[in-house]
Amino acid sequence: MIQMTSEAKRVEELRRLLQQASYAYYVLDAPVMEDTVYDRLYRELQELETKYPDLVTPDSPTQRVGERPATHFTSVRHNIPLYSLENAFNVEELQGWEQRWRRHLTPQYSPVEVDYVAELKIDGAALALTYQNGVLVRGATRGDGVMGEDITQNVRTIRSIPLRLNFDGLENIEKVEVRGEVFLPLEVFKQINEKRQKAGEQLFANPRNAVAGTLRQLDSRIVAQRQLDFFAYTLHIPGMDDASIANTQWEALELLQRLGFRVDTNHRLCHSIREVAEYYQYWDTERLNSPYMTDGVVVKLNTFKLQEQLGFTQKFPRWAIALKYAAEEAPTRVENITVNV
Ligand SMILES: CC(C)(C)c1nc(N2CCN(c3ncccn3)CC2)c2cc(C(N)=O)c(N)nc2n1
């Protein structure tokens, strides 16, 4: 073991302190450090890395924003395909889905009681993250589910995406795949459009388009200014069946949070389709107060055992469905209503 210089020790300590502070701030929404303290430690790290460049590591918080724009994005193959979701547009179609997955299981086994996890369907862009020995090595768009675009440099600028996992008993796991949704909080979306309005630029029609447009930016400095955010919802360890690290979707969401990811806390463990329907109806109105856009609820059978038994069709998992809300027409502005008096 080479003797670490005192500078190397300090750099490592600063990286750990700053990463913990970011995790607390962006993921737990519970800051542990004043911004001024964070900024002072960050500047100390920058000065040490400038003085000793070989102490710079890819997971250093100073390495989030690239200096120069990329010229293009390369196409990459997902290690594990990203599937699409079958859609349901009301509770009757949700019940139809339940009949279908139950029929698919019988006669072997169709459990009477099953748990579902209901997750708000965040209206953003799906993203696939790959971690090697705990360090973020790739971020890719969904693309067609098999091939996506490597947008790692842009992904690194998203503060709620950890550059290094908070190891949680996964020390010796070589590769971890995480999927989730990149989104723009509504407040940020409005600010971006106000700036574009002032600059005479074309406005983004909705947060989802703003996310897609931002992730396509070749200059990560522009991406860094857009304050994109990320909710994780799937964890895969290639080569190990998912059940070895968690047995249910519920446990997987908790593990994702412990690893350092933001997870939407509005997800709910439902013990029946009726409870799913209640959750869906409650959020149909509640989502209008939400700080980010949603377009439905994603309903998943909770246990991985059941998920594996049901498997996938050509395109969809049989064990999940997107229960959508009626598409939101642009709110009709009062002055546009002509009243025939
Ligand atoms: C892992 C599975 C397949 C069950 C899955 N797939 C999802 N999606 C697939 C379809 N997607 C998609 N996107 C573009 C074109 C076609 N399909 C967009 C992501 C999920 C999206 C959300 C969300 N938005 O909040 C979520 N909480 N859970 C998901 N879970």
The ligand as an SDF file (V2000), in Angstrom:
LIG
                    3D

 30 33  0  0  0  0  0  0  0  0999 V2000
  -39.2620   -1.2460  -14.9310 C   0  0  0  0  0  0  0  0  0  0  0  0
  -40.5960   -0.9490  -15.5780 C   0  0  0  0  0  0  0  0  0  0  0  0
  -40.5960   -1.4600  -17.0250 C   0  0  0  0  0  0  0  0  0  0  0  0
  -41.7060   -1.6690  -14.7990 C   0  0  0  0  0  0  0  0  0  0  0  0
  -40.8600    0.5280  -15.5570 C   0  0  0  0  0  0  0  0  0  0  0  0
  -40.8390    1.1930  -16.7130 N   0  0  0  0  0  0  0  0  0  0  0  0
  -41.0310    2.5310  -16.7340 C   0  0  0  0  0  0  0  0  0  0  0  0
  -40.9970    3.1370  -17.9830 N   0  0  0  0  0  0  0  0  0  0  0  0
  -41.1010    2.2110  -19.1260 C   0  0  0  0  0  0  0  0  0  0  0  0
  -41.7740    2.8880  -20.2550 C   0  0  0  0  0  0  0  0  0  0  0  0
  -41.1000    4.1060  -20.5940 N   0  0  0  0  0  0  0  0  0  0  0  0
  -41.0810    4.5050  -21.9000 C   0  0  0  0  0  0  0  0  0  0  0  0
  -40.5270    5.7210  -22.1690 N   0  0  0  0  0  0  0  0  0  0  0  0
  -40.4970    6.1090  -23.4640 C   0  0  0  0  0  0  0  0  0  0  0  0
  -41.0290    5.3130  -24.4830 C   0  0  0  0  0  0  0  0  0  0  0  0
  -41.6020    4.0900  -24.1310 C   0  0  0  0  0  0  0  0  0  0  0  0
  -41.6260    3.6920  -22.8390 N   0  0  0  0  0  0  0  0  0  0  0  0
  -40.7580    5.0240  -19.5240 C   0  0  0  0  0  0  0  0  0  0  0  0
  -40.2890    4.3450  -18.2830 C   0  0  0  0  0  0  0  0  0  0  0  0
  -41.2820    3.2420  -15.5160 C   0  0  0  0  0  0  0  0  0  0  0  0
  -41.5080    4.6270  -15.4260 C   0  0  0  0  0  0  0  0  0  0  0  0
  -41.7400    5.2070  -14.1750 C   0  0  0  0  0  0  0  0  0  0  0  0
  -41.9620    6.6680  -14.0930 C   0  0  0  0  0  0  0  0  0  0  0  0
  -41.9750    7.3970  -15.2220 N   0  0  0  0  0  0  0  0  0  0  0  0
  -42.1100    7.2120  -12.9960 O   0  0  0  0  0  0  0  0  0  0  0  0
  -41.7440    4.3830  -13.0070 C   0  0  0  0  0  0  0  0  0  0  0  0
  -41.9750    4.9110  -11.7780 N   0  0  0  0  0  0  0  0  0  0  0  0
  -41.5330    3.0460  -13.1220 N   0  0  0  0  0  0  0  0  0  0  0  0
  -41.2940    2.4750  -14.3240 C   0  0  0  0  0  0  0  0  0  0  0  0
  -41.0840    1.1300  -14.3560 N   0  0  0  0  0  0  0  0  0  0  0  0
  1  2  1  0
  2  3  1  0
  2  4  1  0
  2  5  1  0
  5  6  1  0
  5 30  2  0
  6  7  2  0
  7  8  1  0
  7 20  1  0
  8  9  1  0
  8 19  1  0
  9 10  1  0
 10 11  1  0
 11 12  1  0
 11 18  1  0
 12 13  1  0
 12 17  2  0
 13 14  2  0
 14 15  1  0
 15 16  2  0
 16 17  1  0
 18 19  1  0
 20 21  1  0
 20 29  2  0
 21 22  2  0
 22 23  1  0
 22 26  1  0
 23 24  1  0
 23 25  2  0
 26 27  1  0
 26 28  2  0
 28 29  1  0
 29 30  1  0
M  END
$$$$
